[in-house]
Amino acid sequence: MDIFANRLRERAHQLGISNSEAARRAGLEERRYGHYIAGRREPDLATFKKIAKVLSTTPNWLLDAGEPMGGDKEKAALFERLRNAAATMTKEELALCVIQAETAAAKR
């Protein structure tokens, strides 16, 4: 579960929150969450889904599962960063981002 542990730390960093804050948001004791970020334990399915939700990401991303974007890992990583950022935006910010993306795509 090294990937899972690394992704937990990475996502908290992307959100600008501490691991203890991530634990609090997920309704978990800091010590329990610490086992997950250290790779010593794995959460049950319900806890895993709750963690993904409070970190505004997908279970697949937390596990580095699947090969989105036709196997282009660099493009998939960029897409996931965009998706994670979008999850924290307001509807207005997201609408503006979509317009910018559509404009960039139309220039190709």
N, CA, C and O atoms as CSV, one atom per row, in Angstrom:
chain,resi,resn,atom,element,x,y,z
A,1,MET,N,N,0.813,-1.204,0.000
A,1,MET,CA,C,0.000,0.000,0.000
A,1,MET,C,C,0.853,1.263,0.000
A,1,MET,O,O,0.373,2.331,0.381
A,2,ASP,N,N,2.092,1.156,-0.416
A,2,ASP,CA,C,2.931,2.347,-0.467
A,2,ASP,C,C,2.331,3.420,-1.360
A,2,ASP,O,O,2.410,4.609,-1.052
A,3,ILE,N,N,1.731,3.000,-2.465
A,3,ILE,CA,C,1.112,3.970,-3.368
A,3,ILE,C,C,-0.003,4.712,-2.642
A,3,ILE,O,O,-0.097,5.937,-2.725
A,4,PHE,N,N,-0.843,3.973,-1.935
A,4,PHE,CA,C,-1.943,4.584,-1.197
A,4,PHE,C,C,-1.420,5.575,-0.165
A,4,PHE,O,O,-1.924,6.694,-0.070
A,5,ALA,N,N,-0.426,5.178,0.599
A,5,ALA,CA,C,0.152,6.061,1.617
A,5,ALA,C,C,0.727,7.323,0.979
A,5,ALA,O,O,0.507,8.428,1.476
A,6,ASN,N,N,1.455,7.160,-0.108
A,6,ASN,CA,C,2.035,8.311,-0.808
A,6,ASN,C,C,0.955,9.227,-1.356
A,6,ASN,O,O,1.067,10.451,-1.276
A,7,ARG,N,N,-0.102,8.626,-1.918
A,7,ARG,CA,C,-1.177,9.428,-2.483
A,7,ARG,C,C,-1.939,10.194,-1.408
A,7,ARG,O,O,-2.377,11.320,-1.644
A,8,LEU,N,N,-2.101,9.595,-0.231
A,8,LEU,CA,C,-2.759,10.322,0.865
A,8,LEU,C,C,-1.967,11.577,1.219
A,8,LEU,O,O,-2.529,12.664,1.353
A,9,ARG,N,N,-0.662,11.410,1.367
A,9,ARG,CA,C,0.186,12.557,1.702
A,9,ARG,C,C,0.178,13.586,0.572
A,9,ARG,O,O,0.086,14.788,0.819
A,10,GLU,N,N,0.276,13.109,-0.664
A,10,GLU,CA,C,0.306,14.004,-1.824
A,10,GLU,C,C,-0.981,14.821,-1.931
A,10,GLU,O,O,-0.944,16.025,-2.184
A,11,ARG,N,N,-2.117,14.155,-1.737
A,11,ARG,CA,C,-3.387,14.860,-1.882
A,11,ARG,C,C,-3.581,15.888,-0.783
A,11,ARG,O,O,-4.077,16.983,-1.049
A,12,ALA,N,N,-3.203,15.564,0.441
A,12,ALA,CA,C,-3.297,16.537,1.529
A,12,ALA,C,C,-2.436,17.752,1.206
A,12,ALA,O,O,-2.848,18.891,1.424
A,13,HIS,N,N,-1.242,17.502,0.685
A,13,HIS,CA,C,-0.347,18.598,0.294
A,13,HIS,C,C,-0.989,19.444,-0.802
A,13,HIS,O,O,-0.942,20.672,-0.739
A,14,GLN,N,N,-1.594,18.797,-1.814
A,14,GLN,CA,C,-2.257,19.531,-2.898
A,14,GLN,C,C,-3.376,20.417,-2.365
A,14,GLN,O,O,-3.600,21.520,-2.864
A,15,LEU,N,N,-4.068,19.928,-1.355
A,15,LEU,CA,C,-5.167,20.699,-0.770
A,15,LEU,C,C,-4.691,21.746,0.235
A,15,LEU,O,O,-5.466,22.590,0.685
A,16,GLY,N,N,-3.409,21.679,0.576
A,16,GLY,CA,C,-2.861,22.624,1.530
A,16,GLY,C,C,-3.311,22.353,2.956
A,16,GLY,O,O,-3.442,23.275,3.762
A,17,ILE,N,N,-3.548,21.075,3.265
A,17,ILE,CA,C,-3.967,20.726,4.623
A,17,ILE,C,C,-2.975,19.728,5.209
A,17,ILE,O,O,-2.253,19.044,4.483
A,18,SER,N,N,-2.955,19.661,6.523
A,18,SER,CA,C,-2.082,18.704,7.200
A,18,SER,C,C,-2.742,17.333,7.191
A,18,SER,O,O,-3.937,17.201,6.927
A,19,ASN,N,N,-1.947,16.329,7.483
A,19,ASN,CA,C,-2.507,14.986,7.586
A,19,ASN,C,C,-3.490,14.905,8.746
A,19,ASN,O,O,-4.485,14.184,8.671
A,20,SER,N,N,-3.216,15.638,9.811
A,20,SER,CA,C,-4.151,15.619,10.941
A,20,SER,C,C,-5.481,16.270,10.556
A,20,SER,O,O,-6.538,15.843,11.021
A,21,GLU,N,N,-5.433,17.288,9.720
A,21,GLU,CA,C,-6.670,17.914,9.245
A,21,GLU,C,C,-7.427,16.949,8.331
A,21,GLU,O,O,-8.654,16.866,8.399
A,22,ALA,N,N,-6.712,16.230,7.488
A,22,ALA,CA,C,-7.361,15.230,6.627
A,22,ALA,C,C,-8.054,14.174,7.484
A,22,ALA,O,O,-9.175,13.760,7.185
A,23,ALA,N,N,-7.386,13.746,8.543
A,23,ALA,CA,C,-7.968,12.757,9.455
A,23,ALA,C,C,-9.237,13.316,10.098
A,23,ALA,O,O,-10.262,12.638,10.164
A,24,ARG,N,N,-9.154,14.557,10.570
A,24,ARG,CA,C,-10.309,15.188,11.213
A,24,ARG,C,C,-11.490,15.254,10.254
A,24,ARG,O,O,-12.616,14.923,10.627
A,25,ARG,N,N,-11.236,15.684,9.008
A,25,ARG,CA,C,-12.307,15.795,8.018
A,25,ARG,C,C,-12.940,14.442,7.713
A,25,ARG,O,O,-14.133,14.357,7.421
A,26,ALA,N,N,-12.139,13.394,7.782
A,26,ALA,CA,C,-12.648,12.043,7.518
A,26,ALA,C,C,-13.298,11.425,8.752
A,26,ALA,O,O,-13.848,10.325,8.689
A,27,GLY,N,N,-13.232,12.139,9.874
A,27,GLY,CA,C,-13.820,11.630,11.107
A,27,GLY,C,C,-13.015,10.498,11.722
A,27,GLY,O,O,-13.569,9.616,12.379
A,28,LEU,N,N,-11.695,10.527,11.504
A,28,LEU,CA,C,-10.818,9.478,12.006
A,28,LEU,C,C,-9.875,10.022,13.065
A,28,LEU,O,O,-9.528,11.203,13.062
A,29,GLU,N,N,-9.475,9.155,13.957
A,29,GLU,CA,C,-8.458,9.542,14.926
A,29,GLU,C,C,-7.148,9.738,14.175
A,29,GLU,O,O,-6.856,9.028,13.213
A,30,GLU,N,N,-6.365,10.710,14.628
A,30,GLU,CA,C,-5.081,11.003,13.994
A,30,GLU,C,C,-4.174,9.776,13.951
A,30,GLU,O,O,-3.496,9.520,12.955
A,31,ARG,N,N,-4.175,9.040,15.025
A,31,ARG,CA,C,-3.310,7.858,15.109
A,31,ARG,C,C,-3.694,6.826,14.046
A,31,ARG,O,O,-2.832,6.253,13.379
A,32,ARG,N,N,-5.002,6.602,13.902
A,32,ARG,CA,C,-5.481,5.636,12.898
A,32,ARG,C,C,-5.087,6.087,11.500
A,32,ARG,O,O,-4.575,5.294,10.709
A,33,TYR,N,N,-5.323,7.355,11.193
A,33,TYR,CA,C,-4.966,7.902,9.878
A,33,TYR,C,C,-3.454,7.827,9.679
A,33,TYR,O,O,-2.979,7.582,8.570
A,34,GLY,N,N,-2.709,8.036,10.749
A,34,GLY,CA,C,-1.254,7.940,10.689
A,34,GLY,C,C,-0.785,6.563,10.234
A,34,GLY,O,O,0.221,6.448,9.534
A,35,HIS,N,N,-1.507,5.527,10.626
A,35,HIS,CA,C,-1.176,4.175,10.167
A,35,HIS,C,C,-1.349,4.069,8.649
A,35,HIS,O,O,-0.575,3.388,7.977
A,36,TYR,N,N,-2.355,4.738,8.122
A,36,TYR,CA,C,-2.596,4.703,6.672
A,36,TYR,C,C,-1.503,5.448,5.917
A,36,TYR,O,O,-0.998,4.953,4.909
A,37,ILE,N,N,-1.130,6.644,6.399
A,37,ILE,CA,C,-0.120,7.415,5.678
A,37,ILE,C,C,1.280,6.842,5.846
A,37,ILE,O,O,2.183,7.155,5.070
A,38,ALA,N,N,1.456,6.002,6.862
A,38,ALA,CA,C,2.749,5.326,7.053
A,38,ALA,C,C,2.793,3.996,6.306
A,38,ALA,O,O,3.849,3.368,6.226
A,39,GLY,N,N,1.665,3.565,5.762
A,39,GLY,CA,C,1.619,2.306,5.040
A,39,GLY,C,C,1.588,1.077,5.939
A,39,GLY,O,O,1.841,-0.036,5.478
A,40,ARG,N,N,1.282,1.270,7.214
A,40,ARG,CA,C,1.250,0.142,8.150
A,40,ARG,C,C,-0.089,-0.593,8.140
A,40,ARG,O,O,-0.148,-1.784,8.445
A,41,ARG,N,N,-1.145,0.106,7.794
A,41,ARG,CA,C,-2.490,-0.483,7.788
A,41,ARG,C,C,-3.249,-0.004,6.570
A,41,ARG,O,O,-2.885,0.983,5.930
A,42,GLU,N,N,-4.317,-0.730,6.266
A,42,GLU,CA,C,-5.211,-0.371,5.172
A,42,GLU,C,C,-6.608,-0.151,5.745
A,42,GLU,O,O,-7.030,-0.875,6.647
A,43,PRO,N,N,-7.323,0.840,5.230
A,43,PRO,CA,C,-8.673,1.086,5.733
A,43,PRO,C,C,-9.663,0.074,5.168
A,43,PRO,O,O,-9.419,-0.535,4.126
A,44,ASP,N,N,-10.786,-0.099,5.868
A,44,ASP,CA,C,-11.864,-0.908,5.300
A,44,ASP,C,C,-12.500,-0.104,4.167
A,44,ASP,O,O,-12.199,1.077,3.998
A,45,LEU,N,N,-13.367,-0.733,3.401
A,45,LEU,CA,C,-13.936,-0.096,2.211
A,45,LEU,C,C,-14.696,1.188,2.537
A,45,LEU,O,O,-14.539,2.194,1.845
A,46,ALA,N,N,-15.510,1.159,3.574
A,46,ALA,CA,C,-16.293,2.354,3.927
A,46,ALA,C,C,-15.376,3.518,4.297
A,46,ALA,O,O,-15.617,4.656,3.894
A,47,THR,N,N,-14.335,3.233,5.057
A,47,THR,CA,C,-13.383,4.276,5.454
A,47,THR,C,C,-12.610,4.775,4.242
A,47,THR,O,O,-12.366,5.973,4.104
A,48,PHE,N,N,-12.231,3.865,3.377
A,48,PHE,CA,C,-11.504,4.217,2.157
A,48,PHE,C,C,-12.327,5.180,1.302
A,48,PHE,O,O,-11.806,6.182,0.815
A,49,LYS,N,N,-13.601,4.877,1.123
A,49,LYS,CA,C,-14.469,5.746,0.335
A,49,LYS,C,C,-14.633,7.107,0.997
A,49,LYS,O,O,-14.661,8.131,0.315
A,50,LYS,N,N,-14.743,7.123,2.328
A,50,LYS,CA,C,-14.887,8.379,3.071
A,50,LYS,C,C,-13.634,9.243,2.902
A,50,LYS,O,O,-13.733,10.455,2.707
A,51,ILE,N,N,-12.464,8.620,2.976
A,51,ILE,CA,C,-11.200,9.351,2.809
A,51,ILE,C,C,-11.130,9.964,1.413
A,51,ILE,O,O,-10.773,11.132,1.262
A,52,ALA,N,N,-11.472,9.175,0.391
A,52,ALA,CA,C,-11.450,9.690,-0.983
A,52,ALA,C,C,-12.393,10.881,-1.117
A,52,ALA,O,O,-12.054,11.875,-1.759
A,53,LYS,N,N,-13.558,10.786,-0.522
A,53,LYS,CA,C,-14.536,11.865,-0.624
A,53,LYS,C,C,-14.047,13.141,0.048
A,53,LYS,O,O,-14.141,14.219,-0.539
A,54,VAL,N,N,-13.525,13.039,1.270
A,54,VAL,CA,C,-13.087,14.251,1.971
A,54,VAL,C,C,-11.832,14.849,1.331
A,54,VAL,O,O,-11.561,16.038,1.497
A,55,LEU,N,N,-11.072,14.041,0.609
A,55,LEU,CA,C,-9.902,14.557,-0.095
A,55,LEU,C,C,-10.240,14.992,-1.520
A,55,LEU,O,O,-9.353,15.353,-2.294
A,56,SER,N,N,-11.530,14.956,-1.859
A,56,SER,CA,C,-12.017,15.376,-3.180
A,56,SER,C,C,-11.261,14.689,-4.306
A,56,SER,O,O,-10.788,15.334,-5.242
A,57,THR,N,N,-11.157,13.389,-4.200
A,57,THR,CA,C,-10.498,12.614,-5.242
A,57,THR,C,C,-11.230,11.290,-5.402
A,57,THR,O,O,-12.263,11.069,-4.770
A,58,THR,N,N,-10.707,10.418,-6.236
A,58,THR,CA,C,-11.352,9.135,-6.477
A,58,THR,C,C,-10.569,8.006,-5.823
A,58,THR,O,O,-9.360,8.115,-5.621
A,59,PRO,N,N,-11.258,6.931,-5.497
A,59,PRO,CA,C,-10.535,5.757,-4.999
A,59,PRO,C,C,-9.483,5.267,-5.998
A,59,PRO,O,O,-8.399,4.840,-5.601
A,60,ASN,N,N,-9.799,5.330,-7.280
A,60,ASN,CA,C,-8.833,4.894,-8.299
A,60,ASN,C,C,-7.551,5.709,-8.232
A,60,ASN,O,O,-6.458,5.158,-8.363
A,61,TRP,N,N,-7.676,7.021,-8.029
A,61,TRP,CA,C,-6.469,7.842,-7.957
A,61,TRP,C,C,-5.661,7.491,-6.714
A,61,TRP,O,O,-4.433,7.417,-6.769
A,62,LEU,N,N,-6.342,7.276,-5.605
A,62,LEU,CA,C,-5.633,6.933,-4.372
A,62,LEU,C,C,-4.859,5.623,-4.494
A,62,LEU,O,O,-3.844,5.427,-3.827
A,63,LEU,N,N,-5.347,4.735,-5.349
A,63,LEU,CA,C,-4.671,3.451,-5.549
A,63,LEU,C,C,-3.820,3.423,-6.809
A,63,LEU,O,O,-3.153,2.427,-7.089
A,64,ASP,N,N,-3.839,4.522,-7.577
A,64,ASP,CA,C,-3.131,4.590,-8.855
A,64,ASP,C,C,-3.606,3.461,-9.768
A,64,ASP,O,O,-2.809,2.804,-10.438
A,65,ALA,N,N,-4.925,3.253,-9.777
A,65,ALA,CA,C,-5.513,2.159,-10.553
A,65,ALA,C,C,-5.931,2.621,-11.946
A,65,ALA,O,O,-6.266,3.784,-12.166
A,66,GLY,N,N,-5.900,1.684,-12.862
A,66,GLY,CA,C,-6.365,1.948,-14.213
A,66,GLY,C,C,-5.353,2.703,-15.049
A,66,GLY,O,O,-4.354,3.216,-14.546
A,67,GLU,N,N,-5.636,2.755,-16.324
A,67,GLU,CA,C,-4.776,3.472,-17.254
A,67,GLU,C,C,-5.607,4.453,-18.066
A,67,GLU,O,O,-5.884,4.213,-19.241
A,68,PRO,N,N,-6.010,5.568,-17.438
A,68,PRO,CA,C,-6.770,6.555,-18.201
A,68,PRO,C,C,-5.893,7.229,-19.250
A,68,PRO,O,O,-4.668,7.112,-19.217
A,69,MET,N,N,-6.509,7.913,-20.151
A,69,MET,CA,C,-5.839,8.676,-21.202
A,69,MET,C,C,-5.002,7.779,-22.102
A,69,MET,O,O,-3.919,8.167,-22.540
A,70,GLY,N,N,-5.501,6.590,-22.375
A,70,GLY,CA,C,-4.815,5.701,-23.312
A,70,GLY,C,C,-3.448,5.245,-22.840
A,70,GLY,O,O,-2.599,4.904,-23.664
A,71,GLY,N,N,-3.217,5.230,-21.558
A,71,GLY,CA,C,-1.939,4.773,-21.033
A,71,GLY,C,C,-0.872,5.854,-20.962
A,71,GLY,O,O,0.246,5.579,-20.527
A,72,ASP,N,N,-1.187,7.078,-21.376
A,72,ASP,CA,C,-0.236,8.186,-21.292
A,72,ASP,C,C,-0.218,8.672,-19.844
A,72,ASP,O,O,-1.063,9.466,-19.431
A,73,LYS,N,N,0.759,8.181,-19.082
A,73,LYS,CA,C,0.797,8.465,-17.638
A,73,LYS,C,C,0.976,9.950,-17.342
A,73,LYS,O,O,0.402,10.465,-16.382
A,74,GLU,N,N,1.758,10.629,-18.149
A,74,GLU,CA,C,1.974,12.063,-17.914
A,74,GLU,C,C,0.673,12.844,-18.113
A,74,GLU,O,O,0.323,13.711,-17.313
A,75,LYS,N,N,-0.024,12.521,-19.183
A,75,LYS,CA,C,-1.293,13.195,-19.460
A,75,LYS,C,C,-2.334,12.827,-18.401
A,75,LYS,O,O,-3.112,13.679,-17.973
A,76,ALA,N,N,-2.351,11.571,-17.980
A,76,ALA,CA,C,-3.285,11.127,-16.948
A,76,ALA,C,C,-3.016,11.857,-15.630
A,76,ALA,O,O,-3.955,12.229,-14.927
A,77,ALA,N,N,-1.742,12.063,-15.294
A,77,ALA,CA,C,-1.393,12.767,-14.062
A,77,ALA,C,C,-1.857,14.221,-14.130
A,77,ALA,O,O,-2.373,14.755,-13.148
A,78,LEU,N,N,-1.677,14.860,-15.282
A,78,LEU,CA,C,-2.132,16.241,-15.454
A,78,LEU,C,C,-3.659,16.321,-15.366
A,78,LEU,O,O,-4.211,17.231,-14.748
A,79,PHE,N,N,-4.319,15.364,-15.988
A,79,PHE,CA,C,-5.779,15.335,-15.951
A,79,PHE,C,C,-6.273,15.170,-14.516
A,79,PHE,O,O,-7.228,15.827,-14.103
A,80,GLU,N,N,-5.626,14.300,-13.767
A,80,GLU,CA,C,-6.037,14.077,-12.381
A,80,GLU,C,C,-5.797,15.318,-11.534
A,80,GLU,O,O,-6.607,15.640,-10.666
A,81,ARG,N,N,-4.702,16.012,-11.775
A,81,ARG,CA,C,-4.450,17.266,-11.050
A,81,ARG,C,C,-5.552,18.280,-11.353
A,81,ARG,O,O,-6.034,18.977,-10.460
A,82,LEU,N,N,-5.945,18.350,-12.632
A,82,LEU,CA,C,-7.008,19.260,-13.036
A,82,LEU,C,C,-8.330,18.857,-12.376
A,82,LEU,O,O,-9.061,19.714,-11.880
A,83,ARG,N,N,-8.633,17.571,-12.369
A,83,ARG,CA,C,-9.859,17.080,-11.755
A,83,ARG,C,C,-9.873,17.366,-10.254
A,83,ARG,O,O,-10.894,17.776,-9.702
A,84,ASN,N,N,-8.752,17.151,-9.613
A,84,ASN,CA,C,-8.669,17.421,-8.173
A,84,ASN,C,C,-8.843,18.906,-7.875
A,84,ASN,O,O,-9.523,19.276,-6.918
A,85,ALA,N,N,-8.230,19.748,-8.689
A,85,ALA,CA,C,-8.390,21.199,-8.503
A,85,ALA,C,C,-9.836,21.608,-8.744
A,85,ALA,O,O,-10.388,22.424,-8.006
A,86,ALA,N,N,-10.444,21.043,-9.773
A,86,ALA,CA,C,-11.825,21.388,-10.111
A,86,ALA,C,C,-12.787,21.018,-8.991
A,86,ALA,O,O,-13.791,21.698,-8.783
A,87,ALA,N,N,-12.487,19.953,-8.277
A,87,ALA,CA,C,-13.370,19.504,-7.204
A,87,ALA,C,C,-13.462,20.519,-6.074
A,87,ALA,O,O,-14.419,20.497,-5.300
A,88,THR,N,N,-12.486,21.400,-5.970
A,88,THR,CA,C,-12.488,22.391,-4.889
A,88,THR,C,C,-13.002,23.759,-5.345
A,88,THR,O,O,-13.111,24.681,-4.536
A,89,MET,N,N,-13.317,23.892,-6.631
A,89,MET,CA,C,-13.752,25.181,-7.179
A,89,MET,C,C,-15.247,25.416,-6.962
A,89,MET,O,O,-16.028,24.483,-6.779
A,90,THR,N,N,-15.609,26.688,-6.990
A,90,THR,CA,C,-17.029,27.038,-7.003
A,90,THR,C,C,-17.562,26.744,-8.408
A,90,THR,O,O,-16.784,26.516,-9.334
A,91,LYS,N,N,-18.870,26.750,-8.561
A,91,LYS,CA,C,-19.454,26.507,-9.892
A,91,LYS,C,C,-18.988,27.569,-10.889
A,91,LYS,O,O,-18.726,27.267,-12.053
A,92,GLU,N,N,-18.889,28.813,-10.420
A,92,GLU,CA,C,-18.471,29.902,-11.306
A,92,GLU,C,C,-17.022,29.719,-11.752
A,92,GLU,O,O,-16.696,29.904,-12.924
A,93,GLU,N,N,-16.160,29.357,-10.808
A,93,GLU,CA,C,-14.751,29.118,-11.143
A,93,GLU,C,C,-14.613,27.945,-12.103
A,93,GLU,O,O,-13.817,27.987,-13.041
A,94,LEU,N,N,-15.397,26.898,-11.859
A,94,LEU,CA,C,-15.351,25.724,-12.722
A,94,LEU,C,C,-15.842,26.063,-14.126
A,94,LEU,O,O,-15.259,25.613,-15.112
A,95,ALA,N,N,-16.904,26.848,-14.221
A,95,ALA,CA,C,-17.421,27.259,-15.530
A,95,ALA,C,C,-16.364,28.033,-16.310
A,95,ALA,O,O,-16.189,27.807,-17.507
A,96,LEU,N,N,-15.662,28.939,-15.643
A,96,LEU,CA,C,-14.596,29.703,-16.285
A,96,LEU,C,C,-13.472,28.780,-16.752
A,96,LEU,O,O,-12.938,28.951,-17.848
A,97,CYS,N,N,-13.122,27.815,-15.928
A,97,CYS,CA,C,-12.075,26.857,-16.271
A,97,CYS,C,C,-12.474,26.044,-17.508
A,97,CYS,O,O,-11.648,25.802,-18.388
A,98,VAL,N,N,-13.732,25.627,-17.570
A,98,VAL,CA,C,-14.219,24.856,-18.723
A,98,VAL,C,C,-14.138,25.702,-19.987
A,98,VAL,O,O,-13.717,25.209,-21.033
A,99,ILE,N,N,-14.533,26.958,-19.905
A,99,ILE,CA,C,-14.461,27.858,-21.062
A,99,ILE,C,C,-13.015,27.998,-21.543
A,99,ILE,O,O,-12.749,27.973,-22.745
A,100,GLN,N,N,-12.089,28.145,-20.603
A,100,GLN,CA,C,-10.666,28.269,-20.954
A,100,GLN,C,C,-10.164,26.978,-21.600
A,100,GLN,O,O,-9.416,27.023,-22.577
A,101,ALA,N,N,-10.566,25.842,-21.066
A,101,ALA,CA,C,-10.137,24.554,-21.636
A,101,ALA,C,C,-10.716,24.368,-23.037
A,101,ALA,O,O,-10.016,23.911,-23.941
A,102,GLU,N,N,-11.966,24.714,-23.217
A,102,GLU,CA,C,-12.590,24.589,-24.535
A,102,GLU,C,C,-11.932,25.512,-25.552
A,102,GLU,O,O,-11.764,25.143,-26.714
A,103,THR,N,N,-11.560,26.712,-25.115
A,103,THR,CA,C,-10.863,27.651,-25.986
A,103,THR,C,C,-9.494,27.101,-26.396
A,103,THR,O,O,-9.108,27.178,-27.562
A,104,ALA,N,N,-8.779,26.557,-25.441
A,104,ALA,CA,C,-7.469,25.969,-25.737
A,104,ALA,C,C,-7.601,24.786,-26.686
A,104,ALA,O,O,-6.788,24.627,-27.597
A,105,ALA,N,N,-8.626,23.950,-26.479
A,105,ALA,CA,C,-8.831,22.784,-27.340
A,105,ALA,C,C,-9.223,23.191,-28.751
A,105,ALA,O,O,-8.845,22.524,-29.714
A,106,ALA,N,N,-9.980,24.281,-28.885
A,106,ALA,CA,C,-10.428,24.739,-30.203
A,106,ALA,C,C,-9.278,25.288,-31.030
A,106,ALA,O,O,-9.364,25.310,-32.258
A,107,LYS,N,N,-8.206,25.733,-30.388
A,107,LYS,CA,C,-7.055,26.311,-31.103
A,107,LYS,C,C,-6.195,25.245,-31.754
A,107,LYS,O,O,-5.312,25.562,-32.551
A,108,ARG,N,N,-6.438,24.003,-31.430
A,108,ARG,CA,C,-5.596,22.908,-31.970
A,108,ARG,C,C,-5.871,22.642,-33.409
A,108,ARG,O,O,-5.251,21.759,-34.003
